[in-house]
Amino acid sequence: MDGHLKKIFTTLIFIAFSVIHSVIVNEISIDSEFTEENITREYLLFESGRNYKEKELEHLITQTKQNLLDTKYYDYVVIKQEKISDKALRIKIKTTKRFQIQPGGGWLYLSAKYQNFAGKGIDIYLRAGTEQQFKISVPKIPESIFKLKFCVSHRFRSDKPEMITDKKINYRDLRVSFEPGININHHLSWSLGPVYYKYFTENKYLIFLPDCEYWFDEKISLRSTWKFSNRNMKETPSSGLYVFLDNEYFPSEKILSDKLDIRFYKPIYGKTYLLIRGFYYGVNSEAPYPVWQKTRSNNYARVNDTPDKVTDFKLLTIEFRYRFSEIYNAVYFEPHIFTDFAAMYLNPPNIKTENRKTERYGMGGGIKIHNSKLTSVDFNADVFYSCGKTGFLFRIGKNF
């Protein structure tokens, strides 16, 4: 009797998993022809100024298929290529998905999808286990549903005495950040981070910067950030739209503001990329800026210790990058040159309104190493000069 009940119980479990597999996960049958119903992935690989040769296409298709199979996430992979133009290639991938729980480990994958008449929808994914999901790094299409970035950076800067205070300051900044998040759909990305742990000579604190980013296409996005911090809780609210610029322009981090960030990222020739980022901050609180006035000896003297009202801040960044890489190379080197143009408008209490402008120039480079699943480790170093200040920034980051 016990054996009979055990057999019935086992059968019911099998039927339940089969229903979940067919209804929620929407398993796709193996078919030699492609239709709209059985295409599960569609990628647009684009590289400006470059023609795809037949051998390159064969290598791309073979490597993509093998990477998918190596994840042990798919039972069967069929790939169909469609050449749109000399500069663009669309790859359609049809797969069947595994649904199993292996003793002592393994993974579980569930998905649910809602789509309205306009074709817009939200995909919800639940994933657990030790194996990583295969990713193709196209900005607009989030293959990695749950994202996590780990980064360690160290900054050293030496300021001239007349720029910040009457004594020379050697500025050191050690930062550890974790950036967990989720890609909601092909356009919208939400992140709980980066979560910073910053160490200064006198200050240790955590900063949470949940941000929401919407990509209009592969080139233009809009991003908003909300700040939570355990520092200066008595002086400022614990949350608010926040300006965070690594202390390069603001000597204090007690400024709350509305933030608008629009970026433009486009390949302009081969592997040369142009990045333009525009920021606008409408500051709605007072910052503890001392008022400085230039003396006859070309030094700066403090006029007033009362806070200045910062009413506006604008920043434009122009950056050129050149990437020595192919799609599936394990290592690439990416030097870059950047310049920032910033304008900060102050309204001091005792002197007339002045515009403080600063410019930053710098250059640097990075090396990225990734494995077949595109889990990467980044090494970057930048040297910059900003308004009489020189600095060096070194970053080590890992993308999961």
Secondary structure, 3 states (H helix, E strand, C coil): CHHHHHHHHHHHHHHHHHHHHHHCCCCCCCCCCCCCCCCCEEEEEECCCCCCCHHHHHHHHHHHHHHHHHCCCEEEEEEEEEEEECCEEEEEEEEEECCCCCCCCCEEEEEEEEECCCCCEEEEEEEEECCCCCCCCCCCCCCCCEEEEEEEEEEEEECCHHHHCCCCCEEEEEEEEEEEEEECCCCEEEECCCEEEEECCCCEEEEECCEEEEECCCCEEEEEEEEEECCCCCCCCCEEEECCCCCCCCCCCCCEEEEEEEEEEEEEECCEEEEEEEEEEEECCEECCCEEEECCCCCEEEEECCCEEEEEEEEEEEEEEECECCCCCCEEECCEEEEEEEEEEEECCCCCCEEEEEEEEEEEEEEEEECCCCCEEEEEEEEEEECCEEEEEEEEEEEC
